[in-house]
Amino acid sequence: MESILLLVILVVLILMGAPVGFTLILIPVVYILITDAAPLILIPSQMFSAIDAVPLTAIPFFMLTGELMTSATITDRLVTLSQRLIGRMRGSMAQANVLVSMFFAGMNGSVVADTATVGSLLMPAMKKAGYPAAFAAGITAVSSTIGGIIPPSIMMIVLANAGGISVGALFAGGIIPGIMIGGLLMVINYFLAVKNNYERSQEPFSWGAVYTAGKQASFALLIPIVLVGAVVGGIAGVVEAGALTATIALLVGLFVYRTINWDNCKGAFVRAFRNSALVFIIIAASGPFSWLLTSLGAIAELEEWLLSYAHNPFLFALVLVIFIYLLGMVMDSAANIIIVGPVIIDVMVKAGYPDVQAALVCVVGFLIGSVTPPLGVAYFTAAAIAKARLEKVALAMLPYLVALFFLLFLLVVIPDFTMWLPGIMGFTS
């Protein structure tokens, strides 16, 4: 009963606008002061333990890579390449929105960064081309989930650290689900574009135009190849690979494209480390909150409840997906992945699933939560950029969210979607 009350308080505080990190720290502090269950020194101790891991230092490098890409107009080149690949397909700008998110995902690893960067570039143009503001915001927010699934993924690093899983295995396993999500969104885009008679590009598909755009974006495309290849191939650790790709992004901007100057370089560093600090605050704050849930028996009760459905694989998958979706609607995705992610991994492993598959189900499911109303941060970000009403954006996202619900279900019941690539790369026996 105590644990349920604490979770209700947490959700209410977040709905009232309290910062997630502050709320996660406040609740265990107040609980200790009232009950004297432990010395207060436990709070900073648990916070330090939560961030005391070398792989987490890769997060600022991924953040910096994304910021440097934007400053160096690398993202603009990716947009052009995406548009050339789409050609005159109906709803071409919406399709390019998804495709550029897939490219951008391979360089940044952040849902919010994807939403802000791609949204700022494409949403004004989509609105000008006749797309409703709510639709432009909706597809931008939903496609941004790919930013945390196609490697590199900041949340994969965080969950791998919490669950003791290979980062390389998660990176390899995230490639197929990320591509599947992108393809699914583009199929829905096409049907909606035909139904609503949305625009199509005036420029037909041309291999020559694709080659020219690809050549101009070649250095940008080098970044995910170096990063993912180094980590998955075991050539470098995730921290070293992150530092390498940030360096490549900086050198490309300075000496190849020559679009980075001192001012925007300084701004990129400031934004990257500020955004990294926000992530680290949530990770640190999750330490005391996880301790509190464990000490109250909430973690054990959650495991027992989920395992009670394990006798029926179909029912277990359905309950698990519904639980992840509902929790994603009311909790921050980072907090969910850090606090609940290890529990779900443990439950799925006990039910006979591989730990890599379990971790990827958590990452995909809770990142979908980052765009679901009422608390999805990408949902708010996209609506703000498009200047669209939140309820209209939520309605526009509905067909995509329903489709992603079924895709997440498939990731649970069909292990090959997440385990095939890790298997052939030698991450699993």
PyMOL commands that set and color helices and strands:
alter all, ss='L'
color gray80, all
select helices_A, chain A and resi 2-15+20-35+42-51+54-71+74-86+92-105+111-128+133-148+154-163+167-196+207-216+218-232+238-256+262-295+298-307+313-330+333-350+355-369+377-386+390-413+416-424
alter helices_A, ss='H'
color red, helices_A
deselect
rebuild
show_as cartoon
